[in-house]
């Protein structure tokens, strides 16, 4: 699994560097335009990690890397497990990098020109707020990247990019229905009335837990789908 993860990194390192540069530039533009340093974290995580599975699958199809990988003493499940590990490590790396960049912007805000910031007070990063935003980013990316893995393993890039918007819309509609239900309102009302550090930590655990569980289940499903796919 580790060797498959390393192989994916070697194949995609140029694309990863390009995505990272673009993500940093977009994150900086978003931070200065919104007057908030915290927005850097979700932009960095989502811009890189959501694009990475598509880049890997596209490189496989264009460069025939999947045929070369098939000659290795690795099962297809191990190949997909290595890819899932690569995405998980990329998510953690982008979360850390985005947090460091957000803290750096917050520290440099006092010496920046006033016209550049717009709202210098928004550049202050509270540790708990930054942790909550990071947890939300991990949860959201875990769900989206997890859903993408079995689709890419089964249909490839072109068909997946056709189906994926419908899947994303269905997921958001389902979340909206759940949030708008009376049962959810009765459950969330006591929690919304108490905004404390414990409530924030609970929300962080929920976001990360949902993302990890969905990503893990989809990774297992992607391994089974990829095992039965004809290359």
N, C-alpha and C positions, 0 to 999 in steps of 0.2 A: 504493500500500500504506500509506503514512504517513497519507494523508487518510482511509483506511478505519479505521486505528487511532485517529485523532483523533475520528472520528465515533462509534466505539464508546465512547470515553471520555466524550464529551459526553452520550451517551444514558444511560450507566450510572453517571454520577458520583454521583448521589444514593444509589443502591443500594450503590456502592462505599464511600461514607462510612459508611453504616449498617453494612455488613459489617466495616469497619475498627474502628469503635467497639466492636462486639460482640466482635471478635477480641481487641482490647486487654483488655477486661474479662475474657474467658475466660482469656487468657494470664496475667493477674495472679492470678486465682483459682487457676489450676493451679500457678503458681510458688509462691504462699504455702502451698498445701495439700501440695505435694510437697517443699517446701524446696529447690527447684532453680531458679535463674534461667535455665538453659540451655533449659528446656522452653518458654520464651517463643517461641523461633525457629520450631520446627515448628508450634506452635499458630497463630502469626500467618500463616505461609505457607500451611498447609493450609486454615485456616478461610476465608481470603479467596480464594485462587486456585482452589480446587476449586469454590467456590460461584459464582465469576464467570462461567464459561461458561454455566451454567444461567440465571443472571440475564440475561445478554445475549440468549440465545435466547428466554427468556420475554418480555423487553421487545420483541423483534422481533415475536413472535406477538401480543402484546396491543396494542401500539401501531402495528402495521403498518409498522414502520420498515424491514423488508426490502423492501417495495414502493417506499418512498421511495428507499432505497439503490439499487434497480434502475434508477432514473432517472439516476443519476450515471454519468459516463463511466468506469466501472470494471467489469472483468469479475468474475465470481463468484469466480474463483480469487484475484484481487487482494483482494476483500472478505475471504475466509477467511485470506489471508496477513496482512492487517492485523489481523484478530482474533487470530491466532497471535502476532503481534508484540506486541499489547496484553497478552496473557497472559504472555508472556516478560518484558516490562517490569514487569508487576505482580509476578511472582515475584521478580525482582531487588529491586524496591522493598520488598516485604514482608520479604525476607531481611535487607536492610540495616536496616530499621526494627526488626525483631525483635532483631537483634544489638545495635543501639543501646540498646533497652529493656532487654535482658539485662545489658549492661554497666552501665547506669544503676542497675539493681536491685542488682547486685553492689557498686557503689561506695557505695550508700546503706545496704547491709546493716548496717554497724557502728553506725549511729546509729538504727536501727529498734528498737522494743520487742522484747525477747526472746520474749515470748509470741506475737508476730505471725508470726515467722519459722518457729519450730519447729526448724529446723536451719540455723543461720546459716552453717555451714561449706559447705553445699551451694550457697549463693549466690555463691561464688567462681567466676569464669569464667576458665578457662585459655584463652588465644587459640587453641591448637591444637584443643582440645575444641570450642570454639565454631565454628571453621571446619569441623570434621568434621560437627557437627550441622547446620550450614547446608548442607553438601554433600549430606548424606542427605536433608534436606528438599527441596532442589532436585530430586534424583533421583526421589524418590517422587512429588512433585507433577508433575514432567515426564511420568512414566508415566501417572498417573491422568488428568491434564488432557488428555494426548495421546489416550488411549483415548476420552475423552468427546467430543472434537471431531468425529470422523466420525459417531459415533452421533447427536449433536445435529443435525449437518448433514443426516443422512438421515431420522431419525425424529421430530425435534422433542423438546420437553421431556417431555411426558407419557409417551410410549413409552420414551424413554431412561431416565427414572427407574425404569421398570419393569424394564428389561433390565440396567441398570448394576450393581445388586447381584450379579447372577449373574456378570457379567464380572469384578467385583472378586474374588469368591470363587474363580473359575477362575484368575485371576492368582496369588492367594496360594497356592492348592493347587499350581499349577505350580512356584512358588518353593520351597514346602515339599518337593516331590518332588525337585527339583534339589539342595537343601541336604542332604536325607537320603540321597542316593545315595552309593555307595561311591566313585565317581569324584571327586565334589566333596570328600569327606572326605580322600582321598589328595592332592588338589591344595591344600586349605586347611590341612592339618596343618603343613607347614613355615612358612606365614605366621603361623599362630596362635601358634607357638612363639617368634616374634620380634616383640615389640611395640615398635616404634621410631618415630621421627618419619618416617622414610622409608616405613614400612608405613602410617602414618596418611595421609600424602600420597598414597600409591598408592590407598588406599581412597577418599579424596576424589575422585581423578580417575576412578575406576571409577563411583562413584555419579553424579557430574555427567555423565560421558560417556554412561552408559546413559540417563539422563533426557533429555539433549539429543537423542540419536539417535532414541529412541522418539517424542519430541515432534515432531521434524522430519519423520519418516516419516508419522506420523499427521496432521500438518498438511497435507502434500502429498495424502494420501488424502482428507482432509476437503474440500480444494479441488476435487478431482475429483468427489466425491460431491455436493457442493453445486452444482456446475456442471450436473449432470444432474437435480437435484431440481426438481419442478414446484411453484412458489409459488402 
